[in-house]
């Protein structure tokens, strides 16, 4: 699992601890998401991270939220 979206969210909040506090988890949980790249961010925290940081859900968990497709001209 690509961790670039999570790293971007951490950078926006300033630290793992700040991101963790803003979504109601421990800093260790954030650290585990970074280490366990196969699992990635727990699905129930994708939308709260998006809300708190503005990082799009498809950058956080593209396996659940595929990138938006461009609109085709009619």
PyMOL Python script that loads the backbone (N, CA, C, O; Angstrom):
from pymol import cmd

cmd.read_pdbstr("""\
ATOM      1  N   UNK A   1       0.852  -1.175   0.000  1.00  0.00           N
ATOM      2  CA  UNK A   1       0.000   0.000   0.000  1.00  0.00           C
ATOM      3  C   UNK A   1       0.900   1.240   0.000  1.00  0.00           C
ATOM      4  O   UNK A   1       1.861   1.324   0.764  1.00  0.00           O
ATOM      5  N   UNK A   2       0.579   2.169  -0.843  1.00  0.00           N
ATOM      6  CA  UNK A   2       1.320   3.431  -0.941  1.00  0.00           C
ATOM      7  C   UNK A   2       1.006   4.292   0.288  1.00  0.00           C
ATOM      8  O   UNK A   2      -0.160   4.512   0.613  1.00  0.00           O
ATOM      9  N   UNK A   3       2.029   4.768   0.952  1.00  0.00           N
ATOM     10  CA  UNK A   3       1.819   5.586   2.154  1.00  0.00           C
ATOM     11  C   UNK A   3       1.943   7.081   1.877  1.00  0.00           C
ATOM     12  O   UNK A   3       1.926   7.877   2.816  1.00  0.00           O
ATOM     13  N   UNK A   4       2.068   7.478   0.620  1.00  0.00           N
ATOM     14  CA  UNK A   4       2.293   8.894   0.324  1.00  0.00           C
ATOM     15  C   UNK A   4       1.130   9.781   0.781  1.00  0.00           C
ATOM     16  O   UNK A   4       1.363  10.901   1.235  1.00  0.00           O
ATOM     17  N   UNK A   5      -0.104   9.309   0.673  1.00  0.00           N
ATOM     18  CA  UNK A   5      -1.247  10.099   1.139  1.00  0.00           C
ATOM     19  C   UNK A   5      -1.203  10.302   2.643  1.00  0.00           C
ATOM     20  O   UNK A   5      -1.480  11.395   3.137  1.00  0.00           O
ATOM     21  N   UNK A   6      -0.856   9.249   3.368  1.00  0.00           N
ATOM     22  CA  UNK A   6      -0.757   9.357   4.821  1.00  0.00           C
ATOM     23  C   UNK A   6       0.384  10.288   5.209  1.00  0.00           C
ATOM     24  O   UNK A   6       0.239  11.097   6.125  1.00  0.00           O
ATOM     25  N   UNK A   7       1.509  10.182   4.526  1.00  0.00           N
ATOM     26  CA  UNK A   7       2.627  11.078   4.811  1.00  0.00           C
ATOM     27  C   UNK A   7       2.248  12.535   4.543  1.00  0.00           C
ATOM     28  O   UNK A   7       2.659  13.431   5.281  1.00  0.00           O
ATOM     29  N   UNK A   8       1.473  12.767   3.501  1.00  0.00           N
ATOM     30  CA  UNK A   8       1.003  14.127   3.203  1.00  0.00           C
ATOM     31  C   UNK A   8       0.100  14.634   4.327  1.00  0.00           C
ATOM     32  O   UNK A   8       0.205  15.791   4.733  1.00  0.00           O
ATOM     33  N   UNK A   9      -0.787  13.771   4.831  1.00  0.00           N
ATOM     34  CA  UNK A   9      -1.684  14.156   5.926  1.00  0.00           C
ATOM     35  C   UNK A   9      -0.888  14.480   7.187  1.00  0.00           C
ATOM     36  O   UNK A   9      -1.209  15.437   7.892  1.00  0.00           O
ATOM     37  N   UNK A  10       0.138  13.699   7.473  1.00  0.00           N
ATOM     38  CA  UNK A  10       0.996  13.955   8.637  1.00  0.00           C
ATOM     39  C   UNK A  10       1.697  15.297   8.479  1.00  0.00           C
ATOM     40  O   UNK A  10       1.781  16.072   9.432  1.00  0.00           O
ATOM     41  N   UNK A  11       2.198  15.572   7.286  1.00  0.00           N
ATOM     42  CA  UNK A  11       2.878  16.843   7.037  1.00  0.00           C
ATOM     43  C   UNK A  11       1.922  18.026   7.228  1.00  0.00           C
ATOM     44  O   UNK A  11       2.300  19.044   7.806  1.00  0.00           O
ATOM     45  N   UNK A  12       0.703  17.890   6.747  1.00  0.00           N
ATOM     46  CA  UNK A  12      -0.281  18.970   6.888  1.00  0.00           C
ATOM     47  C   UNK A  12      -0.579  19.248   8.356  1.00  0.00           C
ATOM     48  O   UNK A  12      -0.656  20.406   8.765  1.00  0.00           O
ATOM     49  N   UNK A  13      -0.749  18.194   9.151  1.00  0.00           N
ATOM     50  CA  UNK A  13      -1.059  18.375  10.575  1.00  0.00           C
ATOM     51  C   UNK A  13       0.184  18.724  11.402  1.00  0.00           C
ATOM     52  O   UNK A  13       0.062  19.260  12.504  1.00  0.00           O
ATOM     53  N   UNK A  14       1.365  18.426  10.881  1.00  0.00           N
ATOM     54  CA  UNK A  14       2.600  18.790  11.571  1.00  0.00           C
ATOM     55  C   UNK A  14       3.319  17.647  12.246  1.00  0.00           C
ATOM     56  O   UNK A  14       4.527  17.725  12.474  1.00  0.00           O
ATOM     57  N   UNK A  15       2.596  16.577  12.574  1.00  0.00           N
ATOM     58  CA  UNK A  15       3.230  15.420  13.209  1.00  0.00           C
ATOM     59  C   UNK A  15       2.252  14.255  13.236  1.00  0.00           C
ATOM     60  O   UNK A  15       1.049  14.429  13.041  1.00  0.00           O
ATOM     61  N   UNK A  16       2.787  13.073  13.480  1.00  0.00           N
ATOM     62  CA  UNK A  16       1.919  11.902  13.663  1.00  0.00           C
ATOM     63  C   UNK A  16       0.985  12.114  14.844  1.00  0.00           C
ATOM     64  O   UNK A  16      -0.197  11.774  14.780  1.00  0.00           O
ATOM     65  N   UNK A  17       1.514  12.674  15.914  1.00  0.00           N
ATOM     66  CA  UNK A  17       0.713  12.884  17.123  1.00  0.00           C
ATOM     67  C   UNK A  17      -0.445  13.846  16.856  1.00  0.00           C
ATOM     68  O   UNK A  17      -1.559  13.622  17.328  1.00  0.00           O
ATOM     69  N   UNK A  18      -0.187  14.909  16.106  1.00  0.00           N
ATOM     70  CA  UNK A  18      -1.241  15.886  15.816  1.00  0.00           C
ATOM     71  C   UNK A  18      -2.331  15.272  14.936  1.00  0.00           C
ATOM     72  O   UNK A  18      -3.518  15.511  15.160  1.00  0.00           O
ATOM     73  N   UNK A  19      -1.933  14.488  13.945  1.00  0.00           N
ATOM     74  CA  UNK A  19      -2.921  13.804  13.110  1.00  0.00           C
ATOM     75  C   UNK A  19      -3.725  12.827  13.953  1.00  0.00           C
ATOM     76  O   UNK A  19      -4.951  12.774  13.858  1.00  0.00           O
ATOM     77  N   UNK A  20      -3.034  12.063  14.769  1.00  0.00           N
ATOM     78  CA  UNK A  20      -3.706  11.087  15.626  1.00  0.00           C
ATOM     79  C   UNK A  20      -4.738  11.754  16.527  1.00  0.00           C
ATOM     80  O   UNK A  20      -5.868  11.278  16.636  1.00  0.00           O
ATOM     81  N   UNK A  21      -4.359  12.839  17.163  1.00  0.00           N
ATOM     82  CA  UNK A  21      -5.279  13.538  18.066  1.00  0.00           C
ATOM     83  C   UNK A  21      -6.503  14.056  17.306  1.00  0.00           C
ATOM     84  O   UNK A  21      -7.621  14.012  17.819  1.00  0.00           O
ATOM     85  N   UNK A  22      -6.289  14.538  16.103  1.00  0.00           N
ATOM     86  CA  UNK A  22      -7.395  15.127  15.344  1.00  0.00           C
ATOM     87  C   UNK A  22      -8.433  14.103  14.902  1.00  0.00           C
ATOM     88  O   UNK A  22      -9.582  14.459  14.644  1.00  0.00           O
ATOM     89  N   UNK A  23      -8.034  12.824  14.813  1.00  0.00           N
ATOM     90  CA  UNK A  23      -8.989  11.785  14.396  1.00  0.00           C
ATOM     91  C   UNK A  23      -9.319  10.794  15.514  1.00  0.00           C
ATOM     92  O   UNK A  23     -10.073   9.845  15.302  1.00  0.00           O
ATOM     93  N   UNK A  24      -8.761  11.013  16.687  1.00  0.00           N
ATOM     94  CA  UNK A  24      -9.122  10.195  17.844  1.00  0.00           C
ATOM     95  C   UNK A  24      -8.461   8.839  17.937  1.00  0.00           C
ATOM     96  O   UNK A  24      -9.065   7.874  18.404  1.00  0.00           O
ATOM     97  N   UNK A  25      -7.196   8.764  17.483  1.00  0.00           N
ATOM     98  CA  UNK A  25      -6.426   7.527  17.644  1.00  0.00           C
ATOM     99  C   UNK A  25      -5.102   7.871  18.319  1.00  0.00           C
ATOM    100  O   UNK A  25      -4.792   9.042  18.537  1.00  0.00           O
ATOM    101  N   UNK A  26      -4.335   6.852  18.642  1.00  0.00           N
ATOM    102  CA  UNK A  26      -3.028   7.087  19.251  1.00  0.00           C
ATOM    103  C   UNK A  26      -1.980   7.332  18.161  1.00  0.00           C
ATOM    104  O   UNK A  26      -2.165   6.956  17.003  1.00  0.00           O
ATOM    105  N   UNK A  27      -0.890   7.962  18.555  1.00  0.00           N
ATOM    106  CA  UNK A  27       0.231   8.163  17.628  1.00  0.00           C
ATOM    107  C   UNK A  27       0.757   6.818  17.166  1.00  0.00           C
ATOM    108  O   UNK A  27       1.191   6.683  16.022  1.00  0.00           O
ATOM    109  N   UNK A  28       0.725   5.824  18.035  1.00  0.00           N
ATOM    110  CA  UNK A  28       1.202   4.487  17.684  1.00  0.00           C
ATOM    111  C   UNK A  28       0.368   3.892  16.547  1.00  0.00           C
ATOM    112  O   UNK A  28       0.897   3.166  15.705  1.00  0.00           O
ATOM    113  N   UNK A  29      -0.919   4.193  16.520  1.00  0.00           N
ATOM    114  CA  UNK A  29      -1.774   3.712  15.433  1.00  0.00           C
ATOM    115  C   UNK A  29      -1.298   4.276  14.101  1.00  0.00           C
ATOM    116  O   UNK A  29      -1.208   3.547  13.113  1.00  0.00           O
ATOM    117  N   UNK A  30      -0.994   5.562  14.070  1.00  0.00           N
ATOM    118  CA  UNK A  30      -0.486   6.187  12.845  1.00  0.00           C
ATOM    119  C   UNK A  30       0.826   5.523  12.431  1.00  0.00           C
ATOM    120  O   UNK A  30       1.028   5.205  11.260  1.00  0.00           O
ATOM    121  N   UNK A  31       1.697   5.322  13.387  1.00  0.00           N
ATOM    122  CA  UNK A  31       2.975   4.671  13.122  1.00  0.00           C
ATOM    123  C   UNK A  31       2.765   3.272  12.544  1.00  0.00           C
ATOM    124  O   UNK A  31       3.455   2.872  11.607  1.00  0.00           O
ATOM    125  N   UNK A  32       1.819   2.539  13.102  1.00  0.00           N
ATOM    126  CA  UNK A  32       1.531   1.193  12.596  1.00  0.00           C
ATOM    127  C   UNK A  32       1.018   1.230  11.161  1.00  0.00           C
ATOM    128  O   UNK A  32       1.373   0.372  10.353  1.00  0.00           O
ATOM    129  N   UNK A  33       0.183   2.222  10.840  1.00  0.00           N
ATOM    130  CA  UNK A  33      -0.305   2.340   9.464  1.00  0.00           C
ATOM    131  C   UNK A  33       0.848   2.576   8.498  1.00  0.00           C
ATOM    132  O   UNK A  33       0.825   2.090   7.367  1.00  0.00           O
ATOM    133  N   UNK A  34       1.846   3.313   8.939  1.00  0.00           N
ATOM    134  CA  UNK A  34       3.011   3.552   8.081  1.00  0.00           C
ATOM    135  C   UNK A  34       3.859   2.296   7.910  1.00  0.00           C
ATOM    136  O   UNK A  34       4.389   2.046   6.828  1.00  0.00           O
ATOM    137  N   UNK A  35       3.986   1.515   8.966  1.00  0.00           N
ATOM    138  CA  UNK A  35       4.821   0.311   8.929  1.00  0.00           C
ATOM    139  C   UNK A  35       4.136  -0.842   8.208  1.00  0.00           C
ATOM    140  O   UNK A  35       4.780  -1.577   7.459  1.00  0.00           O
ATOM    141  N   UNK A  36       2.853  -1.001   8.426  1.00  0.00           N
ATOM    142  CA  UNK A  36       2.113  -2.129   7.862  1.00  0.00           C
ATOM    143  C   UNK A  36       1.488  -1.702   6.541  1.00  0.00           C
ATOM    144  O   UNK A  36       0.281  -1.487   6.432  1.00  0.00           O
ATOM    145  N   UNK A  37       2.359  -1.589   5.545  1.00  0.00           N
ATOM    146  CA  UNK A  37       1.920  -1.025   4.274  1.00  0.00           C
ATOM    147  C   UNK A  37       0.926  -1.906   3.526  1.00  0.00           C
ATOM    148  O   UNK A  37       0.218  -1.405   2.653  1.00  0.00           O
ATOM    149  N   UNK A  38       0.847  -3.182   3.829  1.00  0.00           N
ATOM    150  CA  UNK A  38      -0.146  -4.025   3.157  1.00  0.00           C
ATOM    151  C   UNK A  38      -1.558  -3.634   3.585  1.00  0.00           C
ATOM    152  O   UNK A  38      -2.465  -3.581   2.754  1.00  0.00           O
ATOM    153  N   UNK A  39      -1.745  -3.366   4.852  1.00  0.00           N
ATOM    154  CA  UNK A  39      -3.076  -3.024   5.352  1.00  0.00           C
ATOM    155  C   UNK A  39      -3.378  -1.546   5.140  1.00  0.00           C
ATOM    156  O   UNK A  39      -4.478  -1.189   4.716  1.00  0.00           O
ATOM    157  N   UNK A  40      -2.422  -0.699   5.428  1.00  0.00           N
ATOM    158  CA  UNK A  40      -2.639   0.733   5.282  1.00  0.00           C
ATOM    159  C   UNK A  40      -3.569   1.290   6.343  1.00  0.00           C
ATOM    160  O   UNK A  40      -3.752   0.699   7.407  1.00  0.00           O
ATOM    161  N   UNK A  41      -4.150   2.432   6.033  1.00  0.00           N
ATOM    162  CA  UNK A  41      -5.046   3.116   6.958  1.00  0.00           C
ATOM    163  C   UNK A  41      -6.320   2.300   7.127  1.00  0.00           C
ATOM    164  O   UNK A  41      -6.890   1.819   6.147  1.00  0.00           O
ATOM    165  N   UNK A  42      -6.762   2.146   8.356  1.00  0.00           N
ATOM    166  CA  UNK A  42      -8.032   1.467   8.604  1.00  0.00           C
ATOM    167  C   UNK A  42      -9.139   2.236   7.883  1.00  0.00           C
ATOM    168  O   UNK A  42      -9.195   3.464   7.946  1.00  0.00           O
ATOM    169  N   UNK A  43     -10.007   1.510   7.206  1.00  0.00           N
ATOM    170  CA  UNK A  43     -11.029   2.116   6.344  1.00  0.00           C
ATOM    171  C   UNK A  43     -11.876   3.160   7.057  1.00  0.00           C
ATOM    172  O   UNK A  43     -12.238   4.173   6.460  1.00  0.00           O
ATOM    173  N   UNK A  44     -12.194   2.926   8.322  1.00  0.00           N
ATOM    174  CA  UNK A  44     -13.076   3.856   9.038  1.00  0.00           C
ATOM    175  C   UNK A  44     -12.417   5.199   9.346  1.00  0.00           C
ATOM    176  O   UNK A  44     -13.095   6.123   9.796  1.00  0.00           O
ATOM    177  N   UNK A  45     -11.106   5.326   9.111  1.00  0.00           N
ATOM    178  CA  UNK A  45     -10.417   6.577   9.384  1.00  0.00           C
ATOM    179  C   UNK A  45     -10.075   7.365   8.125  1.00  0.00           C
ATOM    180  O   UNK A  45      -9.553   8.476   8.219  1.00  0.00           O
ATOM    181  N   UNK A  46     -10.357   6.816   6.963  1.00  0.00           N
ATOM    182  CA  UNK A  46     -10.040   7.515   5.717  1.00  0.00           C
ATOM    183  C   UNK A  46     -10.803   8.838   5.614  1.00  0.00           C
ATOM    184  O   UNK A  46     -10.206   9.883   5.356  1.00  0.00           O
ATOM    185  N   UNK A  47     -12.110   8.791   5.814  1.00  0.00           N
ATOM    186  CA  UNK A  47     -12.915  10.015   5.688  1.00  0.00           C
ATOM    187  C   UNK A  47     -12.588  11.045   6.764  1.00  0.00           C
ATOM    188  O   UNK A  47     -12.522  12.233   6.447  1.00  0.00           O
ATOM    189  N   UNK A  48     -12.377  10.646   8.033  1.00  0.00           N
ATOM    190  CA  UNK A  48     -11.948  11.643   9.019  1.00  0.00           C
ATOM    191  C   UNK A  48     -10.602  12.295   8.668  1.00  0.00           C
ATOM    192  O   UNK A  48     -10.421  13.493   8.890  1.00  0.00           O
ATOM    193  N   UNK A  49      -9.662  11.519   8.125  1.00  0.00           N
ATOM    194  CA  UNK A  49      -8.372  12.106   7.727  1.00  0.00           C
ATOM    195  C   UNK A  49      -8.586  13.080   6.577  1.00  0.00           C
ATOM    196  O   UNK A  49      -8.006  14.166   6.560  1.00  0.00           O
ATOM    197  N   UNK A  50      -9.413  12.692   5.622  1.00  0.00           N
ATOM    198  CA  UNK A  50      -9.710  13.592   4.510  1.00  0.00           C
ATOM    199  C   UNK A  50     -10.328  14.894   5.025  1.00  0.00           C
ATOM    200  O   UNK A  50      -9.943  15.981   4.595  1.00  0.00           O
ATOM    201  N   UNK A  51     -11.279  14.780   5.940  1.00  0.00           N
ATOM    202  CA  UNK A  51     -11.957  15.958   6.501  1.00  0.00           C
ATOM    203  C   UNK A  51     -10.969  16.856   7.258  1.00  0.00           C
ATOM    204  O   UNK A  51     -11.032  18.080   7.141  1.00  0.00           O
ATOM    205  N   UNK A  52     -10.067  16.259   8.027  1.00  0.00           N
ATOM    206  CA  UNK A  52      -9.139  17.033   8.861  1.00  0.00           C
ATOM    207  C   UNK A  52      -7.968  17.631   8.086  1.00  0.00           C
ATOM    208  O   UNK A  52      -7.409  18.647   8.500  1.00  0.00           O
ATOM    209  N   UNK A  53      -7.591  17.010   6.966  1.00  0.00           N
ATOM    210  CA  UNK A  53      -6.371  17.446   6.269  1.00  0.00           C
ATOM    211  C   UNK A  53      -6.607  17.910   4.835  1.00  0.00           C
ATOM    212  O   UNK A  53      -5.785  18.637   4.277  1.00  0.00           O
ATOM    213  N   UNK A  54      -7.714  17.500   4.238  1.00  0.00           N
ATOM    214  CA  UNK A  54      -7.957  17.823   2.835  1.00  0.00           C
ATOM    215  C   UNK A  54      -7.294  16.863   1.866  1.00  0.00           C
ATOM    216  O   UNK A  54      -7.439  17.016   0.654  1.00  0.00           O
ATOM    217  N   UNK A  55      -6.568  15.876   2.375  1.00  0.00           N
ATOM    218  CA  UNK A  55      -5.962  14.874   1.492  1.00  0.00           C
ATOM    219  C   UNK A  55      -7.093  13.992   0.959  1.00  0.00           C
ATOM    220  O   UNK A  55      -7.830  13.395   1.744  1.00  0.00           O
ATOM    221  N   UNK A  56      -7.236  13.905  -0.354  1.00  0.00           N
ATOM    222  CA  UNK A  56      -8.360  13.148  -0.923  1.00  0.00           C
ATOM    223  C   UNK A  56      -8.333  11.671  -0.550  1.00  0.00           C
ATOM    224  O   UNK A  56      -7.273  11.052  -0.456  1.00  0.00           O
ATOM    225  N   UNK A  57      -9.511  11.133  -0.344  1.00  0.00           N
ATOM    226  CA  UNK A  57      -9.649   9.721   0.050  1.00  0.00           C
ATOM    227  C   UNK A  57      -8.965   8.774  -0.925  1.00  0.00           C
ATOM    228  O   UNK A  57      -8.438   7.742  -0.510  1.00  0.00           O
ATOM    229  N   UNK A  58      -8.962   9.106  -2.217  1.00  0.00           N
ATOM    230  CA  UNK A  58      -8.330   8.204  -3.182  1.00  0.00           C
ATOM    231  C   UNK A  58      -6.807   8.196  -3.056  1.00  0.00           C
ATOM    232  O   UNK A  58      -6.156   7.270  -3.541  1.00  0.00           O
ATOM    233  N   UNK A  59      -6.227   9.217  -2.408  1.00  0.00           N
ATOM    234  CA  UNK A  59      -4.792   9.197  -2.132  1.00  0.00           C
ATOM    235  C   UNK A  59      -4.483   8.394  -0.874  1.00  0.00           C
ATOM    236  O   UNK A  59      -3.385   7.857  -0.728  1.00  0.00           O
ATOM    237  N   UNK A  60      -5.447   8.314   0.028  1.00  0.00           N
ATOM    238  CA  UNK A  60      -5.250   7.597   1.287  1.00  0.00           C
ATOM    239  C   UNK A  60      -5.475   6.099   1.128  1.00  0.00           C
ATOM    240  O   UNK A  60      -4.693   5.300   1.643  1.00  0.00           O
ATOM    241  N   UNK A  61      -6.533   5.709   0.423  1.00  0.00           N
ATOM    242  CA  UNK A  61      -6.855   4.285   0.206  1.00  0.00           C
ATOM    243  C   UNK A  61      -7.418   4.083  -1.204  1.00  0.00           C
ATOM    244  O   UNK A  61      -8.626   3.908  -1.368  1.00  0.00           O
ATOM    245  N   UNK A  62      -6.550   4.106  -2.225  1.00  0.00           N
ATOM    246  CA  UNK A  62      -7.034   3.948  -3.594  1.00  0.00           C
ATOM    247  C   UNK A  62      -7.684   2.589  -3.865  1.00  0.00           C
ATOM    248  O   UNK A  62      -8.414   2.430  -4.843  1.00  0.00           O
ATOM    249  N   UNK A  63      -7.415   1.614  -2.998  1.00  0.00           N
ATOM    250  CA  UNK A  63      -8.044   0.300  -3.168  1.00  0.00           C
ATOM    251  C   UNK A  63      -9.533   0.345  -2.822  1.00  0.00           C
ATOM    252  O   UNK A  63     -10.306  -0.484  -3.302  1.00  0.00           O
ATOM    253  N   UNK A  64      -9.934   1.303  -1.996  1.00  0.00           N
ATOM    254  CA  UNK A  64     -11.341   1.452  -1.609  1.00  0.00           C
ATOM    255  C   UNK A  64     -11.993   2.584  -2.405  1.00  0.00           C
ATOM    256  O   UNK A  64     -13.134   2.467  -2.850  1.00  0.00           O
ATOM    257  N   UNK A  65     -11.252   3.676  -2.574  1.00  0.00           N
ATOM    258  CA  UNK A  65     -11.759   4.867  -3.260  1.00  0.00           C
ATOM    259  C   UNK A  65     -10.910   5.124  -4.499  1.00  0.00           C
ATOM    260  O   UNK A  65      -9.885   5.801  -4.410  1.00  0.00           O
ATOM    261  N   UNK A  66     -11.317   4.597  -5.653  1.00  0.00           N
ATOM    262  CA  UNK A  66     -10.517   4.831  -6.861  1.00  0.00           C
ATOM    263  C   UNK A  66     -10.497   6.310  -7.237  1.00  0.00           C
ATOM    264  O   UNK A  66     -11.421   7.054  -6.909  1.00  0.00           O
ATOM    265  N   UNK A  67      -9.440   6.729  -7.927  1.00  0.00           N
ATOM    266  CA  UNK A  67      -9.374   8.125  -8.350  1.00  0.00           C
ATOM    267  C   UNK A  67     -10.567   8.479  -9.236  1.00  0.00           C
ATOM    268  O   UNK A  67     -11.056   7.640  -9.992  1.00  0.00           O
ATOM    269  N   UNK A  68     -11.027   9.712  -9.141  1.00  0.00           N
ATOM    270  CA  UNK A  68     -12.152  10.119  -9.991  1.00  0.00           C
ATOM    271  C   UNK A  68     -11.769  10.061 -11.462  1.00  0.00           C
ATOM    272  O   UNK A  68     -10.639  10.371 -11.838  1.00  0.00           O
ATOM    273  N   UNK A  69     -12.710   9.668 -12.271  1.00  0.00           N
ATOM    274  CA  UNK A  69     -12.485   9.601 -13.712  1.00  0.00           C
ATOM    275  C   UNK A  69     -12.874  10.935 -14.335  1.00  0.00           C
ATOM    276  O   UNK A  69     -13.848  11.558 -13.912  1.00  0.00           O
ATOM    277  N   UNK A  70     -12.128  11.371 -15.326  1.00  0.00           N
ATOM    278  CA  UNK A  70     -12.488  12.623 -15.984  1.00  0.00           C
ATOM    279  C   UNK A  70     -13.833  12.487 -16.702  1.00  0.00           C
ATOM    280  O   UNK A  70     -14.159  11.432 -17.246  1.00  0.00           O
ATOM    281  N   UNK A  71     -14.593  13.561 -16.692  1.00  0.00           N
ATOM    282  CA  UNK A  71     -15.883  13.572 -17.367  1.00  0.00           C
ATOM    283  C   UNK A  71     -15.663  13.569 -18.874  1.00  0.00           C
ATOM    284  O   UNK A  71     -14.811  14.289 -19.394  1.00  0.00           O
ATOM    285  N   UNK A  72     -16.441  12.754 -19.560  1.00  0.00           N
ATOM    286  CA  UNK A  72     -16.336  12.735 -21.027  1.00  0.00           C
ATOM    287  C   UNK A  72     -17.217  13.831 -21.606  1.00  0.00           C
ATOM    288  O   UNK A  72     -18.299  14.116 -21.094  1.00  0.00           O
ATOM    289  N   UNK A  73     -16.735  14.433 -22.674  1.00  0.00           N
ATOM    290  CA  UNK A  73     -17.526  15.466 -23.344  1.00  0.00           C
ATOM    291  C   UNK A  73     -18.744  14.836 -23.994  1.00  0.00           C
ATOM    292  O   UNK A  73     -18.648  13.759 -24.583  1.00  0.00           O
ATOM    293  N   UNK A  74     -19.879  15.493 -23.895  1.00  0.00           N
ATOM    294  CA  UNK A  74     -21.123  14.951 -24.448  1.00  0.00           C
ATOM    295  C   UNK A  74     -21.230  15.204 -25.928  1.00  0.00           C
ATOM    296  O   UNK A  74     -22.216  14.813 -26.552  1.00  0.00           O
TER     297      UNK A  74
END
""", "prot")
cmd.dss("prot")
cmd.show_as("cartoon", "prot")
cmd.util.cbc("prot")
cmd.orient("prot")
